[in-house]
Amino acid sequence: MPTPDIPAGFEPHFRKAPLTDPWEPLYSKKTEKGVTVGLRLATPHTNARGLIHGGLIAALADAAMGYSCAQATGWTTSFVTISLSVDYVGAAEIGQWLAVEGDAIKTGSTICFAQCLVKADDTVIARASGTFRVVPKKG
């Protein structure tokens, strides 16, 4: 059953990580282009000025792009980040919905290129690009 505070299509995020535990609850949705990670911004996501911390944006962009690469390859391999670039073009505040929209651009046998837009209430506040190394899954 959808939560009124969470946009349609988002479900509790399918993967947990120690880094993101303090940022919970996280949500995600899978699209044809990739994976979007979302959350309702709160105090734990802010910097000393009360704005959303750039490190949070970078970490979620990295995750959304990596998940998008995994989806593009049918979730058969894992990925590690080779490079990550983020351009910050705006700010976000507590209470806004943050959506990090990942998109795998090109996948190969050893490398995947991805990009994403980061939106606060549908306004672009950052864009990111990343290069990811294919790592065969263990077991």
PyMOL commands that set and color helices and strands:
alter all, ss='L'
color gray80, all
select helices_A, chain A and resi 21-23+43-45+54-72
alter helices_A, ss='H'
color red, helices_A
select strands_A, chain A and resi 11-12+27-30+35-40+77-88+97-107+111-120+123-136
alter strands_A, ss='S'
color yellow, strands_A
deselect
rebuild
show_as cartoon
